[in-house]
């Protein structure tokens, strides 16, 4: 995955270890799939700083198995003004089943990628080079996920991520509220099943 050149104001890079919750299922062979995604966020009530919006989006993606997501918001204001809308660009790697189709896609490159590799004198991986690793499906309750910095005030952001980003990943929504809370401190419901890298300690059992 090739990352864009950008400034610290526009870039948030988090660690590679995804946070997971829920019971472990049987491990399957998986590969890392690199993707560039787009998220359009708008809210009539909730405003975020650039850094807070980046942090929340990246944390949610890691919670559902993404590794080292990069979140870029070109419209970030240098004066720290809060925003209620944004077009967000995301680069990430996420687990995908190691099917022949996915492996072939991971080893297929366009003309620009081939040119960059040639200029940098880099060897592009073949299907035999694609890393395989064990992964399993996890049930994750996002609003009750330990350490995840989201709450009922983030409901509109979570709805945007659920509708625009999760369908592009191996994330299945199993339960969610029909609408965001209109008052009080009631937490919305959002449960998913996500394919995540299996921790080594589970493989040793």
DRENMARKOL-804852 format. One record per residue (C-alpha): x, y, z; residue in three letters. Coordinates in steps of 0.1 Angstrom, whole numbers, plus 5000, padded with zeros to 4 digits. Layout:
XYZALA
...
# end
This chain:
500050005000UNK
501550334990UNK
500750635012UNK
500350995000UNK
502851265009UNK
501051495033UNK
501551715063UNK
501151615100UNK
497951825102UNK
496351595077UNK
497651255086UNK
496951015115UNK
498850685115UNK
497950435143UNK
499650115153UNK
499149795134UNK
497549575161UNK
493749575158UNK
491649575190UNK
489149295190UNK
486349165213UNK
483948875215UNK
484348505212UNK
486848355188UNK
485748145159UNK
487647885140UNK
490748015123UNK
490848045085UNK
493648145061UNK
493648515053UNK
495648775035UNK
496049145039UNK
494049345013UNK
495049705007UNK
492349954999UNK
491750324994UNK
488350435006UNK
486250755008UNK
483950865035UNK
481551165034UNK
480551285069UNK
477951535077UNK
476151625110UNK
473751905119UNK
474551875156UNK
478051725162UNK
481351915154UNK
484851765156UNK
488351895155UNK
490351755127UNK
492451535150UNK
489451405169UNK
487651305137UNK
490751125124UNK
491350945157UNK
487750825160UNK
487650695124UNK
491050515127UNK
490150365161UNK
486850225147UNK
488650075117UNK
491249905139UNK
488549765162UNK
487149575132UNK
490549435121UNK
492249705099UNK
495949735103UNK
497650085105UNK
494850285089UNK
495850625075UNK
493050885077UNK
493451205057UNK
491051505057UNK
492151755031UNK
489752025044UNK
491352035079UNK
491652385091UNK
495052505103UNK
493452735129UNK
491752445147UNK
488152525138UNK
485652255144UNK
483952085115UNK
480451935110UNK
481251795076UNK
484251645058UNK
485351435029UNK
487751175043UNK
490250965025UNK
491350635041UNK
494150395033UNK
494250065051UNK
495049695051UNK
492349455063UNK
492049075065UNK
490348895036UNK
489848525031UNK
492748365012UNK
490648264982UNK
492248234948UNK
490348544937UNK
491648754966UNK
495148634962UNK
495148704925UNK
493749054931UNK
496449124957UNK
499149034932UNK
497649234903UNK
498949584898UNK
498049874875UNK
500350064852UNK
501050334877UNK
502050084904UNK
504349904880UNK
505950224869UNK
506650334905UNK
508149994914UNK
510350014883UNK
511550364892UNK
512250254928UNK
513849934916UNK
511349734937UNK
510049384929UNK
506249354930UNK
505049044948UNK
503648744929UNK
500748524941UNK
503348294958UNK
504648594978UNK
501348704993UNK
501448665031UNK
498948425046UNK
498048435082UNK
495248285105UNK
492148505111UNK
488748445126UNK
485348605127UNK
484648805158UNK
481448945172UNK
482149305182UNK
479849545201UNK
481349875190UNK
479650115215UNK
480749885244UNK
484249815230UNK
486949865256UNK
489150175248UNK
487150275217UNK
486650655219UNK
483050665207UNK
479750725225UNK
476150825217UNK
477351165204UNK
479150985176UNK
476050815163UNK
475951005130UNK
479650945123UNK
479150575131UNK
476150555108UNK
478250705080UNK
481150455086UNK
478550165088UNK
476950255055UNK
479950375035UNK
483050195048UNK
481949865063UNK
480449725031UNK
483949755015UNK
485449545043UNK
484849205057UNK
482449355083UNK
478949235086UNK
476449445106UNK
474349215128UNK
472449465149UNK
472049835149UNK
469550105160UNK
467250235134UNK
467950595144UNK
470350795166UNK
469150895201UNK
467451225202UNK
468351305238UNK
469451175271UNK
472450945275UNK
471150625259UNK
473750445239UNK
472950335204UNK
473249965195UNK
475849865168UNK
477049505167UNK
479149355138UNK
480949045128UNK
484449125115UNK
487348915102UNK
490348995123UNK
493848855126UNK
493948575152UNK
496248665182UNK
499148435187UNK
498048335222UNK
494848195208UNK
496747985182UNK
498847825210UNK
495847685229UNK
# end
